[in-house]
Amino acid sequence: MKKMLVTASIVLMATLPVTASAQSVPAKPILNGQGVAQNKVKASPGTIGQITNYVNDKTGKFITVTGHGLVTTDQSEIILSITKSTKIIDSKGKKVSFKKIIEDNKTVKAYYDPKITKSIPARGKALKLVVQDQDFTGINGTISEVNENGIVVEGTDIYTTHKDKIVLHFADKAQILDQNGKAIKISAIKSGMTVKAFYGPAVTMSIPAQSTTDYVVVNLATDEVVQEDAVGTNGIITNVADSKFTVIGNSMKKGGVDYVILSVDENTQIVNQLGKSLTLEALKTDVRVEAYYGEMMTMIYPAQTHAEKIVVKETEHNKVEGTIVTSNSTTKDQLYINVGSDQISNNDVILNISEDTKVISLLGGETVLRAGMKITAYHSPMMTKSLPGITNAEIVIVTFDDKVEAPK
């Protein structure tokens, strides 16, 4: 973890404005994946989001609004015609220049006539555009971690299509819905599920970035990911020396070890998660990988063998290096880490140690973590806003222990 993460994670998160309003739904609403229709009598439907396309030609003015419906039966994306009767105002009811909305790429609430087409996206007539005081952005991706306060999402920015990874903290009144628009509890969310989430406007400068979300749609019907039929290690490259790569993590279901040194040559297949071929330069320290190898390996510690295939996943930024020190701030299953082993305390962290934490000693043998040890730790991107920040340790590597002699 870079030292800036602790400071950035305490930035006050601003939440999105609550987007609830009485709406109107035709007898047979066009859902377009938005949710299950409710038999309610409401005023005009609406969509809140960014204007992702603008057309002005001889046929008229048209905008595409991409975001989410004000209620689950409204459209998440719609093409709307802008006419002389379209009312364009800010949140206080003051008239706003349509040209300025387009130039400034403002977030809007777009209310439209319930009579819309059955196309995807649907088309209709804009009745009113309300420019929002705060902008937001969104992400489509996969949940890689869940806790009671939020989720870690890896995917694609809805508006820029850039690859992104972000820690999202749930706002107090966050709308958390399943793919059918039904409200769900946080306990129903699991790692591996796909999600569409909106967040901002405040976003930290940490890696990964952090923000607050008040609207999340989770697809609960996610198929289990099947591991390749080979032994291997799912972990992080912790050291690179010539053509040998140290990987520490968890063994695959088929088998493998949690600490291995792999030799890589022209016979090793190196690919990304989409199966695209990569060069040896993609294998660097702190890169998360799935490494597959044969069952034959040396009997020394750590095991050594030849890598048959390496799948490169991402660079792991959530890393700290420092010394374990005693502290009154920790409980039985926590470690206080003096990051950098220096006299500065505002960048220190507390690591939660659980049965899922992988503890490896570069010195060999069993390890009981204690004060005085120097460690390198990889941890969850989810961290409390306290000082020091508290997070869950995934891998703890003991690099120095004054009571154990290093192997020669």
N, C-alpha and C positions, 0 to 999 in steps of 0.2 A: 504494500500500500504506500502510495506517495504521501508525504507528510501533509500535503495540502488537503487531503481527504477529511481529516478530523475537523479542521477549521471550516471547510466548505459545508460539511454535513450539518453544522449548527445554524446555517442561514435560515432565517424565518421563511417558511414556505407560505406563499399566498395561494389561496384556493380559488377555483373557478366559481363564477356566480352560479347559483342554483338555477337550473333551467327547467322549472316546472310552470306550466300554464294550462289553462282550460282550452282544449282543442276540439275540432270537429272532424269526424271520420265518416266517409261515405258508406253506403250499405255494404259494399264489397271493397274494403281498403286494399291498396297495393302494398304488401308488406315488404318485399325486396329484402327479406332476411331481417326485418326490424323487430318482429315479435308477433305475438298472438293478438288478434283483434279483440277489443273490449266493446260491448254493446252499451256505449255511453253517448249522450248527446253533448257535443262540445262545439266550440267556435273553431275558427280556421286553424288547420294544422301548421306545423312549422319545423324548421331545421336550423340548428345552430352550428356554425363552422366557418371555415374560410372559403372565399371565392376562388375556386381553383381553375376557372376558365371564364373568359369574357369574349363574346362575339358581338360585333356591331356592324351590320351590313344592311343591304337593301330590304332584307326580310324583317329587321328589327334588332333590338338589343336583348341579349340573353346572357345569363350568368349561370354557372354551375356552383352550387353550394355543397361542400363536402364536410361532414361532421357527424352529428347524431340527431335523431329526432327529439323534439321537446317531450314527447311521450313515446312509448315503445312502438306504437302503431304508426308513427310518422316516419318519413323517409330519412335515411342517413345520407343520401346524395340525391339531388334533384336539379333539373335544368328549368330555370324560371325566366319567363319573358318580363322585361321591364317596360312598363307603359307610362303614359302621362298620369294615370291614376294611381300608380305605385307610390305609396307614402314612404319617404326616406328620412329617418330621424335618428337622433342619438337617444341614450337611455333617459334623458330628461325631457324628451319630446321636441327638442329643437331640430329644425331642418338641417340636413347635412348634404353636401355636394356629392352626387353619385361619382363624379370623376375622382374626388378625393378618396372615397372608399376603395376604388380600384387601385389608385396610385399607392396608397398606404397599406394595401393588403390587409384591411381590417376584418376582424371577426364580427359576424353579423348573426342576428336572429332573423330568419327569413320566413314570414308568414305567407301562405299561398292559398289560392282557391282550392277547395276539396276536390273539384273536378280535375283529376290528373290522368295522364295516359298510363297504359299498362306496360310501357317500355321500361328498360333498365339502362340508365336511370330513368325514372319517371319524369314527365314534363308537365309544367303547369304555368299558371299566371301568378306573378308576385303581387301580393296585396300590400305588404309593408316590410321594409327592411329597418331593423333597429341595430344601429352600430353599438357594439359592446365597449364598455370602458376598459376591459382587460382582454387581451388576446390569449389564445392557448394553442397547443399543438397536440399531435396524437401519434400513437405507434401501433402497428400491427405486428404481433410477434408471439414468442413462446415464453412461458413462465419458467424461469430456471430456479427460482427460490421463492418460498412463501413463509411469512411469519404473521403474527397477530396484528402487526402494524402496517404491513404492505407486501409488495411483491417486487421481484427483479424480472424485468422483461428484456428479451433480446429479439430484435426484429428490424422492421423498416419504418422510418418516419412516414406517416401517411401523406404529408404534404411535400416533402423533398425527395422521397424514395431512398434516402441515404440509410445505410446500415447504422443501427443504433443499439445501445444498451443503457438502461436507466433503472434506477431504484425509485419506485413509486410508493409514497406513503399515503394511506387512505385518509381523506378528509373526514371530519366528524360525521357529516351527513352524506357521505359518498353513496351514490347509486351503484350497487354491484349487482349485475344482472347475468342470467345465463343466456344462451344463444336464442332462446324463445322469448326473451324479455321478462322473465320471471325473476323477482328479487331472490338473491341467495345470500347465505352467510359466508364469511371468510373461511370458515372451516371446510367448506365444500371445494375450495380451490386447491389444486395440487400442482406440483411441478410437472412440466410436460404439456400442460393444457395451453391451447392457443387463446390469445386475448386481443381485444381492441380497447385501448385506453386513451383518455384525453387528460392532459396535465398542463400546469403552468398557471400564471405567466412566470413565476419565479423558478429558476433552475440553477442549481449550484454549479460551480466550475470544477467539481471533483471528478475523478475517474473511477467508476462510472458516475455520470451526473445523477442528481437526486431532485425530485420535485414532489408535488402533492397532486393527487388525482381525486376527482369527485364523480367520475363517470367511467365505469369499467364494464365491458361485456366479455364474459368468459365462456368459451366453448367447452362444456363439461364432457362432451362425447369425443374424447381424444383416445386414439388407439395407442396401446403400449408400444414403445420403441423396442424393436428386436435387435439384440446384439449380434455381431457377426459370430459365426461358428468357429471360433479360434481362441486360443489362450492369449492373454495379453494384460496390459495395464492401462487403466483409465486414469490419467494423472497429469502432472505438470513437469516439463523439462526444467530441472533445477541446476544442471551444469552441462556445459559443452566443452569438450576437449578433443581437438582434432576431429576424427570421424566417430567419436563415441559420445553418446547422449545419455545422461542420467535422468530417469523418469521415476517419480515418486507419486503414488496415489493408491488406487484400489484395484485388485485383480478382477478380471472379467468373470462372468458367470461360468464359463467353460473351464477357467483355471488361470493361473499366472501368479505373479508375485507383486508385492506392493512397493518394492525397491529394486530397480534393475538398471544395469548399464547396457545400452544397446549399441552395437556396431551397425553403421549404415553405409551401404555401398550402392553401386549401380543396379543391384538386384532388388533393392528396397523400393517398394512403391510408396510414393509420398503424394497425398491428395488432400484437398480441402473437404468440407462436409458435403459439398455438392458432387464430389467425385472428380473434380478438375485436378489435373496433374500439377504438382508444384516442384520447385527445385530444392536442393539441400539448404539454400539460404532461408527457407521458411522455418527451419528448425532452430529456434533460438531459446535462450534462457527465459523462463517465465511463460512460455507458450503452453497452453493446455492441449493435450493430445490423447488420442486412443492409439496405443502401440500394440501391434500384434506380432507374435513370434512363435517359434516352435517350442515343443515341450522339452527339448534337450538344451541344458544350460550348465554353466560351471557350478560347482558346489561351494565356491567361496562366497564371502559376504562383502558387498552385495552380489547377487547373481549377475552373470554376464551372458549375453547371447546375441544372436543376429536378428535384426528387425526385418520382418517380412513385409509389413505394411504399417504406415503411420498416417493417421487421419489428423490433420491440423484443425483445431477448433477456434481458438482465439488466444490473444495475449492476456494473461492474468495480471491485473493491476493491483489487486487487493493483497498486498504483501507488506510485511513489516520485518525488520531485523533489529534485534536488540538483546537486552539482558533481562532475565526474570529477576524481579526484586520483591521483597516482602512489602506488604501494604495492608493497612486497615480497611482499604476500600474494596477488598476482594473477599469472596466467600470460598467455601471448600473446593468448589469445582471451577475456580477462576484463577487466571494468572495475570499479574500486573507486569506489563512489558515496558521497560525503559527503552523506547525506540531510539536507536542511534547510540545507545549506551552513553548518553551525555547528561548535562546538567539541566536540560530543558524538559519541562514536564507537560507543556500544553500540546505536544504531539504524541504523548504516550497513549497506549490503549490497554483495555482489559479484555482478555480472551476467555470466552466460555469454553471449557473443555468437557466434551461429552463422550459417550461410548462410540460415537461416529467419527470422532477426531482421530486422524491417523498420526501417530507419533513415531518418528524414525530418528535413530541416532546414527550420525555419520561415523561414530566411534565404535559401533557394534554393540550387540547385546541388548538386554532389556533396559528400558529407560523409565525412571520415575522423575517427572519434571519437578525441579526445585530451584530455589533462589540461587543465583550465581551462574546458572547456565546461560550461555549465549545461544540464541535460537533464530531461525528464520521461519516465519509462519505465513501461510496463505489462509485467508479468512473470507467470510461472507461479505459481500458489498453492503449488506444491511448493517447499519451501525447506529447506536443511540446518539441523540444530540447532546448528551452530557459531556463533560470534560473530567476524566478521560472518556473517550468513546468506548462503548462495550459492543462486542461482536462475537460471532461464533467461529471458532477455529476449525478449519477443515484439515490442514496438514501442519504439523509442527516438526521442524527438523532441528535436532540438537547439533550445533556446530562446534561447541566447546564445553567441556566439563572438567573443572580442575581436579576432580577425583578420578577421572578416567584418562588413561594414556591413549593418545591418538594412534591409530594403526600406522605402521611404517610402510 
